[in-house]
Amino acid sequence: MSGDTLEATAAMAGAFAQATGGNENDAAEVQEKTMTVLNVISSLARASNAWELYDTNKDGVLSLEETEALFNSAEICEATQLLTNTSCTYHTAEDLAPYFKRADTDNSGTLTRTEFLALYLAVATERIKKNPLLLAEALLGFIDKDKNGVLEGGEIKALLTILGFPAILLLPIPSFIKLEYKVILRTIGSMLEKRPVKG
């Protein structure tokens, strides 16, 4: 997202808070909600733009094969990361087939741009719905302003505030205190995978 867009979002949030008698915290909350909406819009715009690149025969629709190529492209990977704050995964035609069938509302065996965007949103968010660790990573990613996989100082304060800790306990959080959440979540995931299944 461009610097101009970020500045405009901050200005809108500040103006809204001032107009409604709110304070800086209200402005930050409005800006954060606006950024989330902007992320979704930006992600959809990127996916829509990529759609044109992968309509290889220029017939205005995508086959399952074209959809597979598009879904595994750098463009969709970036859009998915922007939307979900998680890393990309590879999708085979077999993985995409059930989503493709549901998105193909006219039963043509191909996807229009609108149908593809519906498929994109369904697939991009499905992983997070099914895996609590990915959901945690995605949520923490929204707090992690620099997207480095580490919560530091003010980011930790934001997390603790969201979790309901009293403000007095949050005053001095030194910047050297770091929480490497991606490493922690990967470790937990590895431990869960190695755990014997009870049956």
C-alpha positions as CSV (number, residue, x, y, z in Angstrom):
1,M,0.0,0.0,0.0
2,S,1.4,3.4,-0.9
3,G,2.5,6.0,1.6
4,D,-0.2,8.4,0.3
5,T,-2.8,5.8,1.0
6,L,-1.5,5.3,4.5
7,E,-1.4,9.0,5.2
8,A,-4.9,9.4,3.8
9,T,-6.1,6.6,6.1
10,A,-4.5,8.1,9.1
11,A,-6.0,11.5,8.3
12,M,-9.5,10.0,7.8
13,A,-9.2,8.1,11.1
14,G,-8.1,11.3,13.0
15,A,-10.8,13.4,11.4
16,F,-13.4,10.7,12.3
17,A,-12.2,10.6,16.0
18,Q,-12.2,14.4,16.2
19,A,-15.6,14.7,14.7
20,T,-17.1,12.2,17.0
21,G,-15.4,13.5,20.1
22,G,-13.0,10.6,20.3
23,N,-9.3,10.5,21.2
24,E,-6.1,9.1,19.7
25,N,-7.0,5.5,20.7
26,D,-10.3,5.9,18.7
27,A,-8.4,7.2,15.7
28,A,-6.0,4.3,15.9
29,E,-8.9,1.8,16.1
30,V,-10.6,3.4,13.1
31,Q,-7.4,3.4,11.2
32,E,-6.8,-0.2,12.0
33,K,-10.3,-1.2,10.8
34,T,-9.8,0.9,7.7
35,M,-6.5,-0.8,7.0
36,T,-8.1,-4.2,7.3
37,V,-10.8,-3.3,4.8
38,L,-8.1,-1.7,2.5
39,N,-6.2,-5.0,2.8
40,V,-9.2,-7.0,1.6
41,I,-9.9,-4.5,-1.2
42,S,-6.2,-4.4,-2.2
43,S,-6.0,-8.2,-2.1
44,L,-9.0,-8.6,-4.4
45,A,-7.7,-5.9,-6.8
46,R,-4.4,-7.8,-7.0
47,A,-6.2,-11.1,-7.6
48,S,-8.4,-9.5,-10.2
49,N,-5.4,-8.0,-12.0
50,A,-3.5,-11.3,-12.0
51,W,-6.6,-13.0,-13.5
52,E,-6.0,-11.2,-16.8
53,L,-2.4,-12.5,-16.9
54,Y,-3.4,-16.1,-16.6
55,D,-6.3,-16.1,-19.0
56,T,-3.8,-17.5,-21.5
57,N,-6.1,-18.1,-24.4
58,K,-7.9,-14.7,-23.8
59,D,-11.4,-16.1,-23.9
60,G,-12.5,-14.2,-20.8
61,V,-12.8,-17.2,-18.6
62,L,-10.4,-19.5,-16.7
63,S,-10.2,-23.3,-17.0
64,L,-9.2,-25.4,-14.0
65,E,-5.7,-25.6,-15.4
66,E,-5.4,-21.8,-15.8
67,T,-6.9,-21.4,-12.3
68,E,-4.3,-23.8,-10.9
69,A,-1.5,-21.8,-12.6
70,L,-2.9,-18.5,-11.3
71,F,-3.4,-19.8,-7.8
72,N,0.2,-20.8,-7.5
73,S,1.5,-17.5,-9.0
74,A,3.6,-14.9,-7.2
75,E,0.8,-12.4,-7.7
76,I,-1.8,-14.5,-5.9
77,C,0.8,-15.4,-3.2
78,E,1.3,-11.7,-2.5
79,A,-2.4,-11.1,-2.5
80,T,-3.0,-14.0,-0.1
81,Q,-0.3,-12.8,2.3
82,L,-1.8,-9.4,2.3
83,L,-5.3,-10.8,3.0
84,T,-4.4,-13.4,5.6
85,N,-0.9,-12.5,7.0
86,T,0.1,-16.1,6.4
87,S,2.5,-17.8,4.0
88,C,1.4,-19.3,0.7
89,T,0.8,-23.0,0.0
90,Y,0.8,-24.8,-3.3
91,H,-2.6,-25.9,-4.6
92,T,-3.0,-28.7,-7.1
93,A,-5.9,-28.9,-9.5
94,E,-7.3,-31.6,-7.3
95,D,-7.2,-29.3,-4.3
96,L,-9.0,-26.6,-6.2
97,A,-11.6,-28.7,-7.9
98,P,-14.3,-28.6,-5.2
99,Y,-13.9,-24.9,-4.8
100,F,-13.9,-24.5,-8.6
101,K,-17.2,-26.4,-8.9
102,R,-18.9,-24.3,-6.2
103,A,-17.6,-21.0,-7.7
104,D,-18.7,-22.1,-11.3
105,T,-22.3,-20.8,-10.7
106,D,-23.3,-21.1,-14.4
107,N,-21.9,-24.7,-14.6
108,S,-19.9,-23.8,-17.7
109,G,-16.7,-25.6,-16.6
110,T,-14.9,-22.3,-16.5
111,L,-14.7,-19.3,-14.2
112,T,-15.5,-15.7,-15.0
113,R,-13.5,-13.0,-13.1
114,T,-16.2,-12.7,-10.5
115,E,-16.5,-16.5,-10.0
116,F,-12.7,-16.6,-9.7
117,L,-12.6,-13.9,-7.0
118,A,-15.2,-15.9,-5.1
119,L,-13.0,-19.0,-5.4
120,Y,-9.9,-17.0,-4.4
121,L,-11.6,-15.7,-1.2
122,A,-12.9,-19.2,-0.3
123,V,-9.5,-20.9,-0.7
124,A,-7.4,-18.1,0.8
125,T,-9.5,-18.1,4.0
126,E,-10.2,-21.8,4.3
127,R,-6.8,-22.7,5.5
128,I,-7.1,-20.3,8.4
129,K,-10.5,-21.5,9.4
130,K,-9.4,-25.1,9.7
131,N,-6.1,-24.5,11.5
132,P,-6.1,-22.6,14.8
133,L,-2.3,-22.0,14.6
134,L,-2.7,-20.3,11.2
135,L,-5.5,-18.3,12.6
136,A,-3.3,-17.2,15.5
137,E,-0.5,-16.4,13.0
138,A,-2.9,-14.3,10.9
139,L,-4.2,-12.4,13.9
140,L,-0.8,-11.7,15.3
141,G,0.3,-10.7,11.8
142,F,-2.2,-7.8,11.9
143,I,-0.5,-6.5,15.1
144,D,3.0,-7.1,13.7
145,K,3.4,-3.8,11.9
146,D,6.7,-4.6,10.1
147,K,5.6,-8.2,9.3
148,N,8.9,-9.7,10.6
149,G,7.4,-12.5,12.7
150,V,8.4,-10.8,15.9
151,L,6.2,-8.7,18.3
152,E,8.3,-5.9,19.9
153,G,7.6,-3.2,22.5
154,G,4.5,-1.3,21.3
155,E,3.2,-4.4,19.4
156,I,3.4,-6.5,22.6
157,K,1.5,-3.7,24.3
158,A,-1.2,-3.8,21.6
159,L,-1.5,-7.6,22.0
160,L,-1.8,-7.3,25.8
161,T,-4.4,-4.6,25.5
162,I,-6.4,-6.7,23.2
163,L,-6.2,-9.6,25.6
164,G,-7.6,-7.3,28.4
165,F,-4.6,-6.7,30.6
166,P,-5.0,-3.5,32.7
167,A,-3.3,-0.5,31.2
168,I,-1.2,0.1,34.3
169,L,0.6,-3.1,33.7
170,L,1.5,-2.1,30.2
171,L,3.3,1.2,30.8
172,P,7.0,0.3,30.5
173,I,7.5,-2.4,28.0
174,P,11.1,-2.1,26.9
175,S,11.8,-2.3,23.2
176,F,14.3,-5.2,23.7
177,I,11.5,-7.5,24.8
178,K,10.5,-9.5,21.8
179,L,8.0,-12.3,21.1
180,E,8.9,-14.4,18.1
181,Y,5.4,-15.6,17.5
182,K,6.0,-17.4,14.1
183,V,8.8,-19.5,15.7
184,I,6.6,-20.3,18.7
185,L,3.6,-21.3,16.5
186,R,5.8,-23.5,14.2
187,T,7.3,-25.2,17.3
188,I,3.8,-25.9,18.7
189,G,2.7,-27.2,15.2
190,S,5.6,-29.5,15.1
191,M,4.9,-30.8,18.6
192,L,1.3,-31.4,17.7
193,E,2.2,-33.3,14.5
194,K,4.5,-35.6,16.5
195,R,1.9,-36.3,19.1
196,P,0.5,-39.9,18.9
197,V,-3.1,-40.1,17.7
198,K,-5.4,-41.7,20.3
199,G,-7.9,-44.0,18.7
